[in-house]
Amino acid sequence: MRKSYGALEVVSGVDLSVAPGECFGLLGPNGAGKTTTLKLCLGLIEPDAGEIKLLGEPVPRRAREARKQVGVVPQFDNLDPDFTVEENLVVYGRYFGIREPQIRQRIAALLEFAGLAGRGDSKIMTLSGGMKRRLTLARALVNDPQVVFMDEPTTGLDPQARHLIWERLRRLTQEGKTLVLTTHFMEEAERLCHRLAIMDKGRIIAEGSPRALIAEHIEPQVLEVHGLGHEQWMEKAKALAPRVERVGDTVYCYGEEVEPLLRTLSGELSYLHRPASLEDVFLKLTGRDLRD
Amino acid sequence: MRWLAVWRRNMLVWRKLMAAAMLSNLADPLIMLFGLGYGLGALLPSVEGMSYIAFFAAGQLCTATMFTASFESMFSGFARMHGQKTWDAILYAPLTIDDIVAGEIVWAASKAWLTGSTILGVAVVFGLARSAWVLLAIPAAFFVGLAFAAVGLIMCVLARGWDFFSYYMTLVMTPMMMISGVFFPADQLPAPLLAVAKALPLYHGVQIVRPLVAGGPPPDLAMHMTVLVAYAVAGYAVAIFFARRRFAS
């Protein structure tokens, strides 16, 4: 699919499919086209070219029918500030045509899932950022959807709140729900996603399981070195590691094994020796330039 | 009827904030009605065969209805659409922007109708309208509300910021109130101004409500109703056009 805003092509030929029950991650720097891709999948905007199917329905033509079985967690919380926690769920359920007694039956389970049991009467204003995020997740589940789309579900949360969300998302996957999420937290993608695609400048530049992507695109060992004399040391390192790059005052060495390099380190240099991660793949593929 | 869920959402908020909403929608027009009606009315023998306060009550009913509908669809609508992103949340559900526009317009008209009906009730209690004809002003108020809600929602979906509404209020609503026969008979206006008034909805609302308050059938009812309905339908269509455009980008 393709989508332009004015002269700017935001999505330039993205082709992807997500299998039922899969947790699929869309990774990319800011402005890569992740959110636009999600909006296209939901039928909220029309593609300039391409064909989209959501749960078997052609989108955006039959997006309304498809969205009956879909939940959405947006990037920015848009809970109803005038309502309590419970009213937010009831009112949202009505948009799906669910009758009020039926929603009320589900509320206790939804609040438990969101870690908000007993907070049904709380005002939205009194909730923490993590609680609001969890309530938004519960709201997305009010129609018991088959697929849940999430745009940066843990951005802005503290580690405790983030881990709780991750645990809940894994629970949803175990229940057989399909999850599609965008993120720029590599750790999140590595932990949650069965499969992911890395997007940049409107295109998918790599696709696969987190492990497969690491294996395919990057050497397994990383040595980060910084400190006085790192420039001279870098010259030595180039002979011993297949790939060496410098960012600011840090030298990154990638290789099958970096032990020979470790032996060359002298006292003034600090180092970190670690296995390669998805973040290394991401930075290799999308570059280290700032995206604003 | 999917728009009904949007209407019910706004209704639930209104119920929670009812006291403040009622006060702001009713206190101003009623203070003006009695202040001007009795104050200025004491100087005037009668206008078009009615006491000045009864004459003014019909105009004030329409004006207050106009203001409630416009404020709701412009300021409250913009808060929901732009500030709170409530519309975005609704769009994830199986509703479209057309459903939201319909729900918002009918909601603003309903709220305006309540303002108009309450002012009518006050007018009846104070003996300003005595015949059963006046009951027809209740549905009439709804159509006045509908026309202004639809136009207000166009402003809402066109707005880039809050300041935008000042132009419409200062350049359209205030002059319209002056030339639509609210405070004095519109017939005494110079012909070009009267022609402008006749092209706008408030004049037609007043032309329907005033005879009903006086106790008889309004002349040219079908024509006045047609103008109000035309504003509502055209406003709805234009609001949908711009709302779709706004949400497509």
Boltz contact constraints between the chains, C-beta under 6 A:
constraints:
  - contact:
      token1: [A, 45]
      token2: [B, 248]
      max_distance: 6.0
  - contact:
      token1: [A, 64]
      token2: [B, 94]
      max_distance: 6.0
  - contact:
      token1: [A, 67]
      token2: [B, 94]
      max_distance: 6.0
  - contact:
      token1: [A, 68]
      token2: [B, 94]
      max_distance: 6.0
  - contact:
      token1: [A, 72]
      token2: [B, 92]
      max_distance: 6.0
  - contact:
      token1: [A, 78]
      token2: [B, 85]
      max_distance: 6.0
  - contact:
      token1: [A, 78]
      token2: [B, 88]
      max_distance: 6.0
  - contact:
      token1: [A, 78]
      token2: [B, 89]
      max_distance: 6.0
  - contact:
      token1: [A, 82]
      token2: [B, 13]
      max_distance: 6.0
  - contact:
      token1: [A, 91]
      token2: [B, 9]
      max_distance: 6.0
  - contact:
      token1: [A, 94]
      token2: [B, 5]
      max_distance: 6.0
  - contact:
      token1: [A, 95]
      token2: [B, 5]
      max_distance: 6.0
  - contact:
      token1: [A, 95]
      token2: [B, 90]
      max_distance: 6.0
  - contact:
      token1: [A, 95]
      token2: [B, 93]
      max_distance: 6.0
  - contact:
      token1: [A, 95]
      token2: [B, 95]
      max_distance: 6.0
  - contact:
      token1: [A, 96]
      token2: [B, 93]
      max_distance: 6.0
